[in-house]
């Protein structure tokens, strides 16, 4: 299958998908598994797409991999041709377990089965050890389907396999992220040019979307948001019809997806002059952001940075404004494993990619300074255009 029509100018090459399958198979052999099944949805597609390049729509998707290194894509009944056209894997099977949430029964359909899939990838026998990754994205229907097909099998949560595979990025993966950050910053700058009191949050999202698609992204890297005033204290939320007013703090978090890789940039914009306690909090957030950047280096325990980050808030009188840790991994999903928390048990390593995501919240507003980095042996490189300017716009 020629997939050239589905490529942008920056993309993951086909051979890299095949290499990923072989690396997964090596882990299966190492850890005594017969097969691995990863599952995903339209919103949390990362693991199936990591092996196949396929991003499901409405229906679910899965990939089965054998310990000998064969793989097959599984999709729902309405996605057969879509999946066959987009998948980097040659073997594609239609299973009812991957149908959409409206629960159609397709009484005339003769679907493929998990037995068909496993036979095609060379897995035989009954007393199998099957790893299930994307465990939170494996529906009850899918889990029950696997269990019914292989009642004597041992089904084992195996998300650690995907973390091990995905946490160190390739040259191509980093290139996709860099391109996404470039576009996200262009979108942010266009919003700054066009934003005015009286316009709505959603209008500014529309401005950003225009730039994202004009510049060649396949989609937004996450549901983009432009928040203002009280809604900025939402760590996660959606833009609304609120009209901006002079003096507002407006939070931008804009993003672009490049061949599945999601890059986001976030910083505040002030529709006027920022003064008093509000200014102190916004500038402390920026201070904590760059404090974090100086702490990242290959070989450093991430729990140490997370602990010192919390203490940094505490020592500066912002303990009550702390919400979460200093960074999170990023890649196919803007927020992906592994997290950086005081309970983490790994070290930073070269070519890990993270969002420095510095969020500070009060009862009346919040602010986020956010950008992407890649870890190096000497520190980290910023993948996005550098942020840090405090935009105070005059009207």
C-alpha positions, 0 to 999 in steps of 0.5 A: 500500500502506498501511504504517501497521500497520508504524509505531511512534510514531516513524518514517521517513516514506514521502516520505523513502524516495523522496527517498533514491532520487533522491539516489542517482540524482543520484550515479549520474549524477554518477559515470557509473553506469547503475545501483546494486545494494545488498544485505543480510541479516537481520543487516546489512540497512541499505542495502536498508532505507535505500531500501525500509523492508524488513528481510529475514528468513532470505532476502536482499534487494537494491535496484536503482536506475537513474540516472534515479531508478527503484528496485525491491526484490529478495527471495527466493522465500519473502518475496514477500508479506512484501516487498510488504506492507512495502516502500515501493517499489512494484516488488518482484521475486523472484529465486532469487539472494536465497534463504536459505542452506540453498540450496533449488532451488525447481524449480517456481518461475519466478523473476524475473531481473536483466533483468526488474528492470533493464527495470522501472527503465529500464536497457537495454543491455549495456555497463553500469556497475553499482555494487555497494554493500554489497560485503561483503554481496553473496554470491558467488551474487548477484555471479555472477548479476549477472555472468551477466545482464550479461556485458559490464557493468563491476561496480564496488565502490561502497560510498562512495555509501552512506556519502555518502548515510547519514552525514548524518542527517535530522530523522526519522533523529535522532528515531528514534535519540533514541527508541531511546536513551530506551528503552535507558536505561530498560532499563539502569535496570531491570536495575540495579534487578533485578540481584542476586548469584546471577542470570545474565547471560542473566536480565538480558538478559531483563529488558532485552528486556521493557522494550525491547518494552514501550516500543515498540521494534521489536527490539533495536538489537544483540544485547544483552549483559550481561557480567561479570568476565572476559567484560567483556574481550571487545570483542564477545561474548555473554552466558552462564549465568554467575551474578553474585557480589558484587564483580563488574564487570558491563558493560551494553550495551543497545539499541533499534531504532526503524524500523531505527535502532539506539541503544545505551548502555553502562556498568559496574555494580559489585556492591559497591565498586570499589577499587584498580587496577580503580577507576583503570581504570574511571574512566580509561575514563570520563575518556577518554569525556568527553575525546572528547566535548569534541573533537567539533565540525563542521570538525574532522578526525576523524583528529586526534581519533583520534590525540590519543585514542591519545596520551591513553591513552599519556600516562596510562599506558594504552597497553597497554589501548587497543583501538580508536579513540574513536568510530564512526558509528551509524544503521541499524546500531549500528556503520556507516561512516564509522569514526573512525580515525587513517587517516580522511580526512574532517571532522566535519560537522553532523548526523553521528551517532556512538557515543562508544564508549570501551573499555579492556581488561586481561588480567582485565576490561574496561569500556565507556562508550558513548552516542550524539551528533549533531555540531553546528557548536559541538560535539555534542549527546548523543542519549541520557540522559547517562551517567557515574554509577559504579553501586556497588550494595550487597547 
